[in-house]
Amino acid sequence: MSNFWIILFHTYISKLKTKSFIITTAITIALIIALANLTSIINVFDKDENKKVAVLDQSGELFAPLEKITTSSNKELALELYDGSEEEGKKLVKDGEYEGLLVLTYNTEKLPDAHYYSMNIADSSVSTDVIANIQIIKSNLAAAQLNLTSEQLEKLNEPVSFQSTALEENAKTAEELDQARGLVYVLLFLIYFAVIMYANMIAMEVATEKSSRVMEILISSVSPIKHMFAKILGVGLLSLTQLVLLLGIGYYFMTNNKDLSSMEGFLGFGDVPISTIFYAAVFFILGYFLYATLAAFLGSLVSRIEDMQQMITPMTLLVVAGFMIAMFGLGAPDNKFVAVTSYIPFFTPMLMFMRVGMLNLPLWEPILGIIILIASIIILAVFGARVYKGGVLMYGKSNSYKDIKKALQLTKKN
């Protein structure tokens, strides 16, 4: 058993000290900090940006009410009355004097028409605000033409009263469902990226050792299944170290940033059910072991590192497919297709977790999903160990799944 722990901790320590791991972790931390402070960063760049819009009011009546509404709704946008020609106004926009030129006119029904000129229409923030404010003026003018009072206009624009009530016993309310959706969304991304990143790392680790020809020595001193699971657990500890570090930093900056603190309740972090945390941990761990075991024996079939990506591409596509179905399921968690596919082992970690987080499932459903995953891991581990034992002794060009048969034949001979 000592050889198992030697390989496990050697894998963990050696990968922990690699430049690639340190650089990747540092870059990810920097991205998390940048995203958490994105609003502040954008404001720094926009601090000196010209947000003045020239308004050519050909109606002679629309500028004053538009300026009043804009001043109260957006203090960063300044409207300036312009009395020159339209062509001269366009030239001033090109010269950078103004953010844009807004031309206001009346149509045949004496309602406002507007034409906005800017250097490009990729940034729609200014035009969106202007359109919304002009719409308010148009509504007021149309109401005046129809002799509607302010109370009648307010009643007309009042949103419809709509309530949604679930009749199922113990069903989640709309607020609880929105909160659960946010939390599940975050954790699904965590499972998706973790499985892809760390499963690929295991396959690369096995392929690297094999290409260095040290695998023959290792297999002669340690059983294949011990070696395979030492690698899986070693990378698993590495992934846990990195995830705890990244999640801790991410949570700290989110809770200490005023712009993001309001999202805490939406994402579900304010009142996380214990059952959701439990299922998130269980399905994350089982999903990791399922794909890590698959990646280990696929990596054992590759003699050259450059062939590894081709070999594990189908596995990556399985993860992507499960993630895409889960994204669809966030809007329809009780869909029959989602329910059926949640029992397919390679999709279960994401889909069953998504369903148990969004719905009040009977206890037997997530338990059945867990049993399916454990059984699949055991079957894959037994089969993978046999392939692993023969695969690590195979050299030469290996980029076909027919090599699994060759690996099994080598296992029988040894």
C-alpha positions, 0 to 999 in steps of 0.5 A, a space after each residue: 500500500 505504501 507504493 500507492 501513497 508514494 505515487 499519489 503524493 508524488 503526483 500531487 506535489 510534482 503537479 502542484 510545483 509545476 510552472 503551468 499549474 502556478 501560472 494557470 492558477 495565478 491567471 485565473 485568480 487575476 481574472 476572478 479579481 478583474 471580473 469582480 471589479 469589472 464595473 470599477 475598471 470600466 469606470 476608470 476607462 470611461 471617466 474621461 470619455 465624452 458623453 455629450 450628445 448634440 440635439 438638433 431639435 427641428 420640432 422646436 418643442 421636444 428638447 426641453 422635456 427630453 433633457 429633463 427626463 434624461 437628467 433625472 434618469 442618466 446623470 452621465 449623459 449630457 444633452 446639448 442643444 445644437 442649432 447648426 445644420 445636420 451635416 455640420 453636426 455629423 462632422 462634429 461627431 466625426 471630430 470627436 466633439 460629441 458622442 452622437 447627433 440626435 435629430 428630433 422631428 414631428 411626424 404627420 401625427 405630430 408625434 416625435 421621430 428621431 434619428 441618431 448619428 454616431 461613429 458606430 452603432 456597436 455601443 448601444 448604451 447611449 441610443 438605448 437610453 435616448 430611445 427609452 426617454 423619447 418613448 416616454 415623451 411620445 406616450 405623453 403626447 399621444 395621451 394628450 391627443 386622446 385627452 387622457 388624464 395622467 391617471 388614465 395614462 398611468 393605468 394604461 402603462 401599469 403592468 398586468 398583475 400575474 401570479 404563479 402558484 404551484 399546486 404540487 405539495 412542497 413545490 418551490 416558490 418563484 423566488 426560491 426557483 430563481 435562487 435555485 436556478 442561479 446557484 445550480 447555474 454556477 455549480 454546473 459551470 464548476 462541474 463542467 470546467 473541473 471535469 474537462 480540466 482535470 480529466 484532461 490533466 490525468 490523461 496528459 499525466 499518464 501519456 507523459 509518463 508513458 512517452 518517457 518509458 518509465 511506465 514499464 518500471 512503475 507497472 512492474 512494481 505497482 499494480 495497474 489499478 493502484 497506479 491508476 487510482 493513485 494518479 486519479 486521487 493525486 490530481 483530485 487533491 490538486 483540483 481540490 486545492 485549486 478549487 478551494 483557493 479560487 472559490 474562496 477568493 471569488 466568494 471574498 471579492 463577491 461579498 465585499 464588492 457593493 456592485 456584486 453583493 446584491 447578486 448573492 441572494 440571486 445566486 443562492 449563496 444567502 440561504 443555501 439548503 444543506 441538501 443542495 450542498 450535499 448533492 453538489 459535493 456528491 455529484 461533483 466527486 462521482 462525476 470527477 471519478 467517472 471521467 477521471 477513470 475514463 481519461 486515465 485508461 484512454 491516456 494509457 493507449 497513447 504513446 505520443 502526447 500529440 495523439 492524446 487530444 484526438 483520443 479523448 475528444 469523444 469524452 470531452 464531447 460527452 461532457 459538453 453534451 451533458 452541459 448543453 442539456 443541463 443548460 436547456 434543463 434550467 428553463 424546463 427541469 421537469 422535461 421528460 427528455 431531461 429526466 430520462 437522460 439524467 440516468 445516463 451515467 455520463 450525463 448524471 453528474 450535471 443533469 441529476 444535480 440540476 433536477 434535484 436543485 430545481 425540483 422537489 424530486 422523490 428521494 429515490 431519484 437522486 439515490 438511483 442516480 448516485 447508485 448508477 454513477 457508483 456502479 458505472 465507476 466500478 465497472 469502468 475501473 475494473 475494465 479500465 484497469 485491464 486496459 490500463 495494464 496492457 495499454 501502458 505497455 503499448 508503443 508506436 502510433 496509437 490513435 484508434 479505439 481498436 487499440 483497446 482490444 490490443 491492450 486487453 490482449 497484452 493484459 492477458 499475456 502479463 
